[in-house]
Amino acid sequence: MLFKQKYQNRLRYFIELSYNGKHYHGWQNQPKAISVQEVIEMALTTILKDSIAIVGAGRTDTGVHALQMFAHFDTELTFEEDDLVFKLNSFLPNDIAIHTIFKVRPEAHARFDALSRTYRYRIALKKNAFNFESAYFFKKALDINIMNEASKILCQYQDFQCFSKTNTDVKTYHCNIMKAVWFIENDELHFIIKADRFLRNMVRAIVGTMINIGIGKMEILDLHTIIKSKSRSEAGYSVPAHALYLIEVEYPNDIKI
């Protein structure tokens, strides 16, 4: 049950959600294009009858999915968290699902308090009529061992400007990559990468570069030169967005009230 009573001070809540990004121009609000953030803000504002703005843990690009995403919002209204989850899921389209809503510390921030983000990229090794919208079908043979050796090099660096989309508004290109590994799962090759932060288009550019290494178009040691160049034109192509998933966002244990 939702209550219209207001607190003297606003409370901050975290939302845990997932979404299929196929029909959205990414997470963040933008003019003349539908975003996941916009749709959720509209639903919250309609249900709570109060203007609600949300801040996400990151900015997924157009067509990218999230198995786990967090956002925060502030409100003076009181409500039952489970009831709001139910109402939101009834109101939202099928490609956005709300999992939990919970109170957090007043200064908690969905983006700045995140300790890490983990992405998965899926490459289909065989043509499959049922996963062409969820994985990238790559026809050539890939040397997974070489790709894993190349992935280890990523953890030796911090400046990844070479993998960033140009003309971005970031103050630094430094990221701390904690994990980067390839493995086979059924008939798919999966890439898992975990870092404290990611640059725009970074994962897709890394995967495209790794594919070039995996087919022998580039050598493993070329990766050192690419990263040191800080030039996007030196790195590999950007793989399609539909096979990329944000799968986990980690926070400190004491963020909840």
C-alpha positions, 0 to 999 in steps of 0.5 A, spaced: 500 500 500 502 506 498 502 512 503 501 519 501 504 522 508 511 525 507 517 525 511 520 532 513 526 529 510 527 526 503 529 518 504 533 515 498 532 508 495 535 503 491 532 500 485 535 493 483 532 491 476 534 488 469 532 490 462 532 488 455 536 493 451 533 492 444 528 497 444 532 503 448 537 508 446 541 506 452 540 507 459 541 515 460 535 520 458 536 523 451 532 528 447 528 525 441 530 518 443 527 513 448 531 510 454 530 505 460 531 511 465 526 515 462 521 509 462 522 508 469 522 515 471 515 516 468 512 509 471 515 512 478 512 519 477 505 516 475 505 511 481 507 515 486 504 522 483 510 525 485 516 528 480 521 522 481 528 522 478 533 516 478 540 516 477 543 509 475 549 505 476 552 507 469 550 508 462 549 502 458 549 504 450 544 503 445 541 495 445 546 493 451 542 489 456 542 489 463 541 482 468 543 487 474 542 494 474 541 499 480 539 506 480 537 511 486 531 516 487 529 520 493 522 521 495 518 524 501 513 519 500 512 513 505 510 506 501 511 499 502 517 497 498 514 490 495 508 494 494 511 499 489 515 493 486 509 490 484 505 496 481 512 498 477 512 491 474 505 491 472 506 498 469 512 497 466 513 494 459 515 487 459 522 488 457 524 492 464 523 488 470 524 491 477 527 486 482 527 489 489 527 496 492 530 498 499 532 504 503 539 506 503 544 511 507 542 518 505 549 519 501 549 513 498 550 513 490 548 508 485 554 510 480 559 513 485 559 508 490 559 502 486 565 498 487 565 494 480 561 492 474 561 486 471 560 485 463 559 479 459 559 478 451 556 472 448 559 470 441 555 464 438 560 459 435 554 456 431 548 458 427 542 458 432 535 460 430 534 462 437 540 466 439 541 470 434 538 476 437 542 475 444 549 473 441 553 475 436 554 469 431 562 469 428 563 465 423 571 464 423 574 460 428 577 463 434 583 461 438 581 461 445 587 460 448 591 466 445 585 470 446 585 469 454 593 470 454 591 477 451 586 478 456 591 478 461 595 484 458 589 488 460 590 487 467 597 490 466 594 497 464 590 503 467 589 508 461 584 505 456 583 511 451 584 506 445 578 503 447 573 509 448 569 512 444 571 519 441 569 525 444 566 523 450 566 528 456 570 523 461 575 527 466 580 520 466 580 514 461 583 510 467 580 504 469 582 498 474 580 491 470 580 486 476 578 480 471 578 478 464 577 471 461 574 467 455 570 461 456 566 456 452 559 455 455 555 450 450 555 453 443 557 460 445 564 463 447 563 468 453 567 474 455 567 476 462 570 483 464 570 486 471 572 493 473 571 499 477 569 503 471 568 502 464 568 507 458 563 508 453 564 503 448 570 500 452 567 493 452 565 492 445 572 495 442 576 490 447 572 484 444 573 486 437 580 487 438 580 480 442 577 477 436 582 480 431 587 477 435 583 470 436 583 470 428 590 472 427 589 478 424 593 481 430 599 478 434 598 478 442 604 483 443 600 488 439 595 489 444 601 493 448 602 498 442 595 499 441 594 501 449 600 505 449 597 509 443 591 511 446 588 511 439 581 508 438 583 507 430 589 503 433 584 498 436 579 493 433 572 494 431 566 495 435 562 488 436 554 489 436 551 491 442 545 486 442 550 481 445 553 485 451 550 484 458 551 488 464 551 482 469 553 485 476 554 491 480 557 491 487 556 495 493 559 496 500 555 491 505 553 497 509 550 501 504 543 499 506 539 502 512 
